[in-house]
Amino acid sequence: MRLEEHVARFAEATPEAPAVCGPDGDVTYRELDVRADVLARELASLGVAAGDKVVLWAPKSVFVIAVTQAVLRLGAAYVPVDPSAPAARVAALVADCGPAAVVTTGSRLSALLQHTAPLPALVAEDDLGGWAARPAARPPVERSADAELAYVLYTSGSTGTPKGVCVSHSAASAFVDWAADELEVTGSDRLSNHAPLQFDLSVFDLYVAFRSGASVHLVPELSLPRDLVRFVVNHAITVWYSVPSALTMMMEFGRLLDVPRLPLRAVVFAGEVFPVAHLRVLRDRLPSAAIHNFYGPTETNVCAGYRVGTIPADRSAPVPIGTAAAGDEIWAVREDGTIAQPGEEGELVVSGPTLMTGYLGHEPLRGPYATGDVVRRLPEGGFLYLGRRDGMVKVRGYRVEPGEIEAVLHTHPDVLEAAVTVTGSGHLARLVAWAGTRSGQPLRPGEVKRFLAGRLAPYLVPDVVRTVDRLPRTANGKVDRRALSEHDNQPERREP
């Protein structure tokens, strides 16, 4: 079943059931269905047709969710962009994906047009108001082979250029169907949507809810830990999905575990390693809840899963990423090209229905996908995540290619050489930028951060900026990142 068909199905079966709760109001399945048809007509009038792409650059809301359904009903694909991303970066993504239209707010469109030529736009007010639904017939759609593409998610690129991951309806549905069955989601469940739409975790939140006739509750962006805990209680959330960093902060700073009667019946985490000490406390506090570790890069969505049971007091290693999920096959390949056996390490490789179709503008993916993640095959089955083969890191759940940040740093007029490292782990992970200057004078951290914020997604802007006389090098001339990390115990420079 295509992703957009679920809302229409429940609009007929249970029209008054709650579908989405957001900052701009709550809608039932019938109301969401009508709004999607209205917006599909609006988009069609702008020239959007099957096989096209539509960029979404607006805060998370019921309106934006309705737009995603409208885009899919036209046989087009949506491209969600971080609503806080600078206009210059959005313009670069627009140039890369060539959308038929952009959906955004008035102020954002004005900023975008300073960096790109005019293009068809569906503009909402900055408060996303003024979108009362009115009756509209569902627009006719002529399907084509291109209409199989559902959405494109941009990830950090090692060359300095973001990569668009193309996901088909069939790939997304393979994961959604598996996840809904795995967690036994029903129409009485209330799912949270903590992840932004440009993050692949949101696919679970929205489409597992829509497949099951459940409601999805949009978590306000930039919420503090105590606000997230209050959100869980006030919205009676039964299924929570987020990166471990968010859960850890909810436990440490939001006093999640002190809530006497938590409504949660299932907790799912993905995107990074969950420190086992914190996970053990969560497991003990919610003994009857299902707790799952989902694993998979954006290119595969989720390709492995592990249900967390009792965690022994003496366990120090993270829990496994588990076994293959959603009809996929996974295996590990050793450096000599052979398949890793129990106890051996190798790079995880994935084949199966959840794989992306390829990167936008590149040749389609043919055959298995090598993740770049190093794992150990466990004697009892499944795999344990060990780390990365390349320089890619995870910071607060986001995939970060240091090379992308370094490429932009090198465009700063006073930066001669640059490197980016990560310090800490979990919710304490921080990006550190190191730079040698042409002038020989220390950089002003605040000025550098503002420079980068105008060109990078917010999660890519380093937390710390350090100036060095020269970057340390290994014997073969490469930047010695280990030496930089060891040197990172010096106090941060204060802004002059």
N, C-alpha and C positions, 0 to 999 in steps of 0.2 A: 504494500500500500504506500502511495506517495505521502509525504509528510503533511501536506495541507489537507488531506482527506479526512483526518481524524476530527478536526473541529466541525466540519460539516456533518459528519456522522453523528456526533453527540448533540449538535444543534437540532437534529431531528429526534434523537432518542431521548435526551434529557435536556431540553432547551433552557430550563430555568436553573440548571446546575451551575454553580460558580466556576468560572474558567480562569480568569486572571485578576489578581488584586495588585494594583500599582499606585504610584504617586498621583496619577490623574484619574483615579476612580477604580471601581470594580465592575467587571462585566461578566455576564453569563455566557454560556456557549452560544445561545441564539444571538445575543448582542455582538459577540466577537465575530460570528459568522457574517452578520449583516455589515459590520464595519469593514471586514476584509473585502466584501464585494464592492462596497462604495469606493474604497481606496484602490482596488483593482481597476475600476472604471477610470478613476483619476489618472492612474499610471498609464493605462492604455491610451488615454487621450494625449499623453506626452510622447507616445510612440513606443512605449515598452511592449515587447512581444516575446514570444517563446524563444529561448536561447539567449536572451539578453542578460545583462547584469545590472543591478541597481545598488548603488552605494548608500548605506545608512549611516549618517553621522549626526546622531542626536542622543540625548540621555535616555536611559532605559525607562520605558513607560508602556502602558496599555496601548497607546497609539503606535509605538514602534513595533510591538508584538503583532498588532493588527496589520501593519505594513509588511512584516515578514510573510504573513499568510497571503496577503494580496499579491506580493511578488511571485510566490510559488504558484498561485492560482493562474497566473499568466504564463506559466511554464518558464519563467525567468529564474535567476539565482540572485540572492541577496549577498552583499558584501558589507558586513558590519565593521565599523571603524570606531576606535576609542573616541568617545565623545569629548574627552579632554585633550586629544592629540592636537598639536599645532597645525594651523592651516597649511603650512608649507609641506608637512608630511602627508596630509590628506591629499593635497594636490598631486604629490608624487604617486600615491596609490591610485588616484583617479587616472593619471596618465598611464599607469601600468595595466589597469584592468579594462579601461575603455568602456565605462558604463553607459547605458542608454539614458540614465537619469540618476539624480542624487536626491535623497530624502533627508532634509536637514531643517534646522531652525533659521530664522531670519538673520540673526547676528552671525551665525556660522557661515551662511551662504555669502554674506558680504565679505567676510574674511577670506573665504575660499576664492572668490572672484578676483582677489588681488594677486593670486598665484596661478590662475588657470583661465582658459577661455570660457565664455559662457556655455552652459549646457542645460538641458531640461532639468527642472527642479520642482519637487513637491515640497512646499515650504510650510512648516507649522510655526505657530507663534512660539516664542522662547519658553513660555510656560506650558507649551503643548496643549493649550486649551483650544476651544472653538472647533472641535471635531465631533460634534454630535452626529450620530449615524442617521442616514435617511434611506428609505428603501431603494434598492437597485438590483436589477437582474444580474445574475452571474455572467461575466463576460465570456464570450466563446473563446476557446483556446485551440489552436492547431498545434498538436504535439509534433515534435521533431526529435531527432537523435540528440540535439544540443539541449533539449528541455530536461534531460536527465540530471543535469547539474543543479544542485539544490542551494549551495552556498559556498563562498570562498572565505577562508580565514587566513589572514596574513600573520606570518611568524617572523621572528628575528632572523636575519640572514648573515651568514659568516662573511660574505663579501661586502657587507655594508648596505646591501639592498634587501628589503623585506621580500619574502617569498609567499606567493598566494597558493595556499593548499586548496585544491578543488575537491569537493565532496559531493557525491551523487546521492540521489534519493535512496537508491538501493543500499549504499554503504551506510548511510545514516540510519536507515530503517533496520538494518541487520543488528546494529548496536542497540537501538531503542527497543526493539522487540525482545532481545535477550535480557536487557536490563530490567524492563517492566516485569518480565516473568521471574527473573532472579530475585527481585525484591517484592514480588507479589503485590504490586501496586494496584489499588482499586479506586473506584470513584469517590470513596470516602476519605482518601488521603489528601494531605495538604503539603505540597512540595515547596521548598524555598528555591529562589533563584538568586544565589549569592554572586555567581560569576558574571562578569560583563559579557555581552553578546558576542564580542570578538574572541572570547575564550571558549574552547571546545567543551568545557564542562556545562555550558548553558544548554547544549543540545539535549543532555539528559533532563535537565530541569523542565524545559518546555515540552519536549515531545514525548517523554515518558508520561507526563501529566496528561497531555492531549490524547495519547493512545489509550489511556485508562479512564478518561472522563473525570480525572481528578482536577484540583485547582492548583495553580502555581502562583506564588506570592513573591513579587519582585522586591528584593532587598535594596533599600536605598544605597546609592554609591557612597563610598568614603565613610561608612558607618563605623563608629567606635565599638570596641568589643562589648561594652555594656549595652550598647544599642542593639547589637546583634542578638545578645541573649534575651533582651526585652522583646525583640521581634519574634523570636522562637516561641516565647510564652504567649504574647498577645495574639499571634496568628495561629496558635495551636499547631505548629509545624510538626508533621509526623515523619517526614523524610527530608534529611538535610544532606547536601552535597557541597563540598568545598575543598580547597587545598588544606593540608594539615596546619599551615601557619595560622589560618583563620580560627580553626578549632583550638589550637594551643593558646592563642591570645584570648579567646572567649573563656577558656578555662582559667588562665592566669590573671587576667585583668577584668574580665566580665563576670567572674564568679559563677560560671555556668553550672558547676558541680554543686553549688549551694542551693540551687533551685529545688524546692521540695518535690514537685510533681512535674517532671519534664514530660512534654507530650511526645517526644521523639520515640519512634519505634524502629527507625533505621537511620544509621549514619554512614555516609559513604565519603571517602576521601581519595584524592588523586592529585597528580601534578608534581609531587615531591615526596621525599622520605618523611614519614611520621616518626619523630623521636620516640623510641620504644618506651621510655619512662613515662612520657605524657600519655601515650596510647594505653599503657597498662592502667593508669588511673581512670581514663575514660571507660575502658572495658569493665573495670570493677564497679564504676558508678552506674553503668547501664547494663546490668547483667542479663536482662531479657531482650535487649535491643540487638538487631542484626547490624554488625559493623563490617563494612567491606572496604578493601583496598582495590581500587581500579587502577590499571596501568595501561598506558599507551601514549605515544606522541601524537600530535595533531594529525599527522599523516595516516594514522591508523584508528583515530578516536580511541576506543578502549579495545584492546586485544587480549587482555589477561585480567583475571580477577582472583581475589583471595578473601574468603570469609574468616574474619578474625575470631578465634576462640579464646580460651584461657591463655594468658601470657605468663609463663613461669617467672618467679621473682628474680631468678638468676639470668634471665635472658637479656643480653646487651645488644644483640644484632637486631636490625629492623625486621619487621614481619615480611614474609615473601610477597612478591607480586603475584604469585599463584600460577594457575594453569590457563590454557587458552580459553578465550571467551568468544561469544557471538559467532560461532562457526569458523573462527580463524584457526590456523595452525601456527605454532611458534616453536623455534628451536634456536640453539646457540651454535655459532661457528667459531672454532678455534683459529688461532693465527695461521696454522698450517692448512686451513681450509677444510678440515674434517669436522664432523658433528661432535659437539661436546657430550661426554658421557656423564653419569652421575658423579658429582664432586668436582667436575672440571668447569673452567671458565671459558667464555666466548662472547661474541657479539650477538645480541638477540636479533633474529630475523623473523619477519611476519609474512604470512600469505593467507589470503581469505577475503571474505565479502566486505569487511569494514575498511579496506584500503582505499585511500584517495585515488582519484583518476590520474593525478599528476599535479605538477606545479603549473600555475597559470603562465602561459606563454612558452612552455617547454614541451618536450615530447611526452606523450602519455606514459604513465608508469606501466611497465610490462614485467610481469613476474613478481617475485617477492620483494619486500622492502627491508633493507638493512637499517636498523634503528640508530646505530652508533652507541647504544647502551651496552655496557659490559655486565653480564649476569653469571651466576653460578647455577648449574643444574643441580637440583637437590635430590638426594637418594630416594626420598619418599614421593617424588614427582613435583613438578612446578619449578619455579626459578626464584633466585634471590638477586635483587638489584645491587650492583657494586659501584657503578659510576659510569663515566663517559669515556669514549675513545678520543674525542676531540676536545676542543676548548669550551663547548657549550656548557652553560651552568643554569641552574634553576634558582631564582630569587623570588621568594614569596609566591611560588607557584607559577611564575612566568618563565617561559623559555627565553634565555638571553644569550645571544651570540656576542661576546666581547668585541669581536671584529667590527660589528655594526656601529658600536659606540666609538671605537677607536677611529673608524673611518671619518666620522663626523668631527671628532676631536682634532684630527689632522687638518681640518678646514679652518680652525681657529687661527687668526693671523699671527699669534705669538707661540703657537705650539710647534715644536720641532719634531718631537717624537712622543708617542703616547702608548699606554697600555692600560688595560682594565682587568682588575682581579675581583674576587669575592672573598669577603671575610665573614666568619660566623656561619651559622646554619639555621634551618627552620625559620621561625619568625624573626630571628636575630640576624639573618643574612643581610649583608650590605655590599653594595657595589662601590669599589674604590677606583678612582681614575688617577693615573700617574702620568706626569708630563714633564718633559724637558723643554725649556723655552728658548726661543731665538734671542731674546733680549738678555737672558741670564737672570731676570728678575722673577720672583715668585708670582704665580697666577693668583688672581682674586677668586676664591672659590665661588662666591655668590655670582660674580659676573660670568664665570664659566658655566655654572649651572643654568643661568638664564640663557646663555648662548645655546646650550644643548637642548633646553626645553623648547626652544623655537624650532627645533629640527627633528626631535625624537619623541616617541611615545613617552608618557610620564614615567612608566616603569623602567625605562632605559636610562633615565637621568641618574648619574652616580650620586650616592649619598655623601661621599667624601671625595674631595679633590686635593691631591698632593703634588707639589712641585719637587723635582729631583734634578741634580746637576746632570745626570745621565742615567738612562735605564740600564740595569745590569744585564749582561748577556751571557749565554752559555758558550761552550767551546765552539759550537757551530754557528755562532752569531745570532741565534734567536733570543728574544727577550726571556730572561730568566724569571718566570712568574713565581716560582717557588721562593726565590730570593726576595722578591717584592712582598710576598705574603709574610715571610719571616721578619721583614723590615717594618711591618705594619703595626708594630707596638709603639711607634712614636706618636706623640700627641698631634692631633689634627691642627693644621695651620689655621689661625683665626683670620678672618677677613681684615685686611689692612684698613 
